[in-house]
């Protein structure tokens, strides 16, 4: 499973990204998956579920506004980025 933190605006996403990286939590800024919400924007991708308690604590302690943490099964397209 992968976990996407969805935000109401980009500023909250950038702020949380910086805080989590400073805490040595592996995060990636990524487009918000269509399965999570139809609105466009960024989300933060967390691949390790064991990081979620630290992430939630960081959100609460720093008053970061989020919409949700969306859980999505990993699905990879083996033909993506292949040009031959």
Secondary structure, DSSP 8 states (H G I E B T S, - for coil): -EEEEE-SSHHHHHHHHHHHHHTT---EEEE--TTT-SS--EEEEE--GGGHHHHHHHHHHTT---SEEEEE-----TTTT---
